[in-house]
C-alpha cells in the first residue's frame, strides 16, 4: 500500500522546482533584510529559473499533467507516459506547442458524492437557499 491514498502530484519536477524556488525566496528575503535591491532582483531571477526548470522537467516527462494519473505512476520517481504527446488540458504543454491527444480528463467523483447521483448546479447552490 502506498504512503498516500491520493495522487498529490509528488514528482521530480515538483520537488526540484520547489527547491530552487525556496533558494530564490531565501535570497530575496535576505535582500529585503539587508535593503539590497540586487539581492531582491537576484531572488526574483532565481524564481523565474525555478519556473523554467520545472516546465522543462515537466515536458521531459518528470512532471504530471492535470487530473489523476494511473496508480502505477503515483511514485515521485515515475515518468509520465503521456508527456511526449502533451496533456489535453495542460497550459505548459500548450505553451510548448503540444496539444495533447484524446478527450479532456474527466472530473473525478468526490468521495461524498454517489456515482448514481451526479451533482447538478442547482444542488451545488442549494446550501445558500436553506
N, C-alpha and C positions, 0 to 999 in steps of 0.2 A: 504494500500500500504506500502511496506517495505521502510525503510530509504535508502537502497541501491538497485540499479537496477541490480547488477551483483553479482555473487557468488564469493566473495573475499576470502572465507575460514576463516571468523572470527569464531574461535572455542575455546572451553575451553583449549584444548591442546596448541593452538597457543598463547593465552593470558598468560597462566601460564608459558610456555616456554620463552616467551618474557620477562616476569617479572623477572624470575630467571636469564636470560642472562643479563639483564640490571644491576642487582646487581653484577654479575660477572665482567662485563665491568667496573663498578664503582670501585670495589676492585682492579682490575688490573690497572686502571688509577691512583688510589691512590698510588699503588706500584711504578708506573713509576715516579710520582711526588716526592715521598719520597726515591727513589732509593732503594726500598726494594724488593729483589728477592723473599722473602717469600710471600709478598702480590701479586706480579705478578703471581706466581705459584698458589696461592690460587684463584685468579680471573680466571685463566685458568681452574682450577679444578671445579669451580662453573659453568663455561661454559659447561664443559663435563656433569655435573649433569643436566644442563638445557636440553641438547640433550637427555639424558636418560629418564628424566621425561616426556618430550614431546613425545617421542617414546612410552613410557608405556601408556600414556593417549590416544594416537592415537590407539594403539592396544586394549584399553579398550572401544573404541567407541566414545571418546570425541574429536576426530580429524576429518580429512577429507581426503578422497582418492583423487587421481588425477582426473581431469575432473570436470564436473559440477555435482552438487547434485540436487535432486528434489527440487523444490522451497519450499516445505513444510519443508525441513530440512535446510534452509538458516540461521535460527536463530542461534546465537552463543551458546545457551544453548542446542541445539538439539543434540541427539546422532546419530551416523552414523549407519544406519541399515545394511550396508554391512560389517562392521568391523569384526564380528566373523568369516566369511569365508575368509577374506582377500580381498584386491583390486588387480585386474589383473595386473596393471602397477605400483604398489607401491613398492619402494625399501625397505621401512620399513617393510612391510608385508612379502616380500620375505626373508629378514634377519631373521624374526621371524618364518619362515617355513610355512607361509600362502601363498598359490599360487594364490588364487583368483579364482572365478568362472566366466564363461561366456566369451564373446568376449571382447577384449580391448575396452576402451571407444572411441567413435567416436570423431573426431576433430570437434568442433563446427563451424558453418558457421559464418564468420565475418560479422558485420552489413553492411559494404560497399559492400560485395560480394552477388550477387544474387544467390539464390539456383539453378536456372536453368542454371547458367554459372559457373561450377566448375573451381577453379583456377588450372592452369597447371604450370609445371616447366618452360615452355617457356614464359608464361605470367608473372611469378614472376620475371624473369630476363630481361623482356622487357624494363624496365626503363634504364638499362645500355646500351642498344643498340641505344636508341634515340639520 
